[in-house]
Amino acid sequence: MESFVEVFYKKNYGDRKIIRIKNRLASVGLKNIKEIIPSTIYKISGDYSAAQIKKIAQNLLTDPVLETNQIGLSKPKDFYKVEVWIRDSSTDVVGESVKYAVAALGESLPLGVRVGNSFAIKGSFTKPQLEAAVKKTFVNEVVNKFTIEGF
């Protein structure tokens, strides 16, 4: 069984990351960006109850001062949602660290944990333009896989 936790910055805390994403995309020609919502996604494989996933999300994956979380994946309306993951054939060192931290939290050792980066993005551009910009800035196709959903 797979569970997803998505972690977001609270209002006014992720501004630097948003600026970095916007600047990277603008540097390859995607300039008409209106809004970006970044997040980190954790895919946890194992047999966990909803209460256990909530405990893991709140006590391990989320900094309560800076961040909030959501169990499951967001699907923002009127945005494209980009997810960038390390390919399954590559080692996810952050995921491995989280895997053992889950066990240290008192839960059973997950079968696996993968960590991805995501951003919802709104602007005046097409999906092919966004895809080209993402490939140039956030994806090394040898080690990463990505999806773009929306519109």
Secondary structure, 3 states (H helix, E strand, C coil): CEEEEEEEECCCCCHHHHHHHHHHHHCCCCCCEEEEEEEEEEEEECCCCHHHHHHHHHHHHCCCCCEEEEECCCCCCCCEEEEEEECCCCCCHHHHHHHHHHHHCCCCCCCEEEEEEEEEEEECCCHHHHHHHHHHHCCCCCCEEEEEECC
